[in-house]
Amino acid sequence: MSGYTIRKVSELAAEYGEEFVNNVTNSFSCRFNDEVDDFLKRNSLDFARRKVSVTELVFDNESQLCAGYFTLAVKPIQIPASALSSTQRKRVERFSKLDPSTESYTVAAYLIAQFGKNFNTDGNVISGAELLAFAINHIRRAQDEVGGQIVFLEMEHGNSKLETFYGNCGFNKFAVRDTTENGKPITYDQLFLFLK
């Protein structure tokens, strides 16, 4: 297996120009999720400049191609007390108090906002587990600087393959969020992970 180099889209734009970043992102195709493609191509650089989120491109050292990417942010979440074991509640109470009116905890958490492999390369260049590990390692570095223990992400409801993947990586479902995107209703499962 070859190694990888991870670079922020904002740093690449500053170093090589926005056209270079556009060429890299326009060659990206998640194939299974248009939202992952659209975010990278249309919003990742703008969100980074506005400090909304940080997008990291993962390049395969051998081919020099972008094998995948992930986007990280910090965001408050509400975790229903009913979704937590008693041990998990004790851990959450280090950062938050139970709101009796909603029976939930509001916690600042690290969000893996976007995450995807590039299928315009050899699909086996990087595994989903490797890509997720890179995202978690970036969060661990932030954790060492500022603290925090909760990582969360959202996935489209009903995707059993993805739910199994995230479950095998230690994530637990805690809530469901209904929203509208492009005029269409969509439901997301919200999953969290405690970092030690």
C-alpha positions in Angstrom: 0.0 0.0 0.0 1.3 3.4 -0.9 1.4 6.3 1.6 -0.9 9.4 1.6 -0.4 13.1 1.8 -3.2 15.2 3.4 -3.7 18.8 2.4 -6.2 21.5 3.2 -8.1 22.9 0.2 -7.4 26.4 1.6 -3.6 25.8 1.7 -3.6 24.3 -1.8 -5.5 27.4 -3.1 -3.0 29.7 -1.4 0.0 27.8 -2.7 -1.1 26.8 -6.2 -4.1 28.9 -6.9 -7.9 28.3 -7.0 -7.8 26.9 -10.5 -5.5 24.1 -9.3 -8.0 23.3 -6.5 -10.9 23.4 -9.0 -9.1 20.9 -11.3 -8.5 18.5 -8.4 -12.1 18.7 -7.1 -13.7 18.6 -10.5 -12.0 15.2 -11.1 -13.6 13.8 -7.9 -16.6 11.5 -8.0 -18.1 9.8 -5.0 -20.5 7.9 -7.4 -22.9 7.0 -4.6 -23.7 10.4 -3.1 -24.1 13.6 -5.2 -24.1 15.7 -2.0 -20.5 14.6 -1.3 -19.5 15.6 -4.8 -21.4 18.9 -4.8 -20.0 20.1 -1.5 -16.4 19.4 -2.5 -16.8 21.2 -5.9 -19.0 24.1 -4.9 -18.6 24.8 -1.2 -15.4 23.4 0.4 -13.1 26.3 -0.4 -15.7 29.0 0.5 -16.5 27.3 3.8 -12.8 27.0 4.6 -12.3 30.7 3.9 -15.2 31.7 6.1 -14.0 29.3 8.9 -17.2 27.3 8.7 -15.4 24.0 8.2 -12.0 22.6 7.0 -11.8 20.3 4.1 -8.8 18.0 3.8 -7.9 16.2 0.5 -6.2 12.9 0.8 -3.7 12.3 -2.1 -2.3 8.9 -2.9 1.5 9.4 -3.0 2.0 6.8 -5.8 -0.5 8.1 -8.3 -0.6 11.7 -7.0 -4.4 11.6 -7.4 -7.0 12.7 -4.8 -8.1 9.4 -3.3 -10.7 10.9 -1.0 -11.6 13.8 1.3 -13.2 14.7 4.6 -14.6 17.9 6.0 -14.5 18.7 9.7 -16.3 21.4 11.8 -17.4 22.0 15.4 -21.1 22.1 16.0 -23.5 21.8 18.9 -25.7 18.7 19.0 -28.6 17.6 21.1 -28.3 14.0 22.3 -31.5 12.5 23.9 -30.8 11.0 27.3 -32.7 7.9 26.2 -30.1 7.3 23.5 -27.3 6.9 26.1 -26.4 4.2 28.5 -25.8 5.2 32.1 -22.0 5.1 31.5 -22.4 7.3 28.4 -24.6 9.8 30.4 -21.8 10.2 33.0 -19.3 10.9 30.2 -21.6 13.5 28.5 -22.2 15.2 31.9 -18.6 16.2 31.9 -19.5 18.6 29.2 -23.2 19.2 29.6 -26.1 19.1 31.9 -29.4 17.4 31.2 -32.1 19.8 30.1 -35.2 18.4 31.8 -37.6 20.2 29.4 -36.2 18.3 26.4 -34.7 15.3 28.2 -31.5 15.9 26.2 -27.9 17.1 26.5 -26.6 19.9 24.3 -22.9 19.4 23.6 -20.3 21.0 21.4 -18.9 18.2 19.2 -16.6 17.6 16.4 -18.6 17.0 13.2 -17.4 14.9 10.3 -19.5 17.0 7.9 -18.5 15.3 4.6 -16.6 12.2 3.9 -16.0 10.3 0.6 -13.8 8.3 -1.6 -12.9 9.3 -5.2 -14.2 6.6 -7.5 -12.6 8.3 -10.5 -9.4 6.6 -9.3 -9.0 3.0 -8.6 -11.7 2.4 -6.0 -9.2 0.4 -4.0 -6.7 3.2 -3.6 -8.0 3.9 -0.1 -10.5 2.2 2.1 -13.4 3.9 3.8 -11.9 2.8 7.2 -8.5 4.4 6.3 -10.2 7.6 5.2 -12.3 7.7 8.4 -9.1 7.0 10.5 -7.5 10.1 8.9 -10.5 12.2 9.9 -10.5 10.8 13.5 -6.7 11.4 13.8 -7.2 15.1 12.7 -9.9 15.4 15.4 -7.6 13.8 18.0 -5.0 16.5 17.3 -7.6 19.2 17.9 -8.7 17.3 21.0 -5.2 17.4 22.4 -5.2 21.2 21.9 -8.7 22.2 23.1 -10.4 19.1 24.7 -13.7 17.5 23.8 -14.6 13.9 23.4 -17.6 13.6 21.1 -17.5 13.1 17.3 -20.7 12.9 15.3 -21.8 12.5 11.7 -25.0 12.1 9.7 -25.9 9.5 7.1 -28.9 9.2 4.9 -31.6 7.1 6.7 -32.0 3.5 5.6 -28.5 2.9 4.2 -27.8 -0.4 6.0 -24.4 -0.9 4.5 -23.2 2.5 5.7 -24.8 2.0 9.1 -22.9 -1.3 9.4 -19.7 0.4 8.4 -20.0 3.2 10.9 -21.1 0.7 13.6 -18.0 -1.3 13.0 -16.0 1.9 13.4 -17.6 2.5 16.9 -20.4 5.0 16.0 -23.8 4.7 17.7 -27.1 6.1 16.4 -28.5 8.7 18.8 -31.2 10.6 16.8 -32.9 11.1 13.4 -33.1 14.5 11.7 -35.7 15.4 9.1 -35.0 18.2 6.7 -35.6 19.4 3.1 -32.9 19.6 0.5 -33.6 21.0 -3.0 -37.3 21.0 -2.2 -37.3 17.3 -1.3 -37.8 15.8 2.2 -34.8 13.8 3.5 -34.1 12.0 6.7 -30.7 11.6 8.3 -29.6 9.3 11.0 -27.2 11.0 13.5 -24.4 8.9 15.0 -21.8 9.6 17.6 -18.5 8.3 18.9 -16.7 9.0 22.2 -13.0 9.7 21.8 -10.8 8.6 24.7 
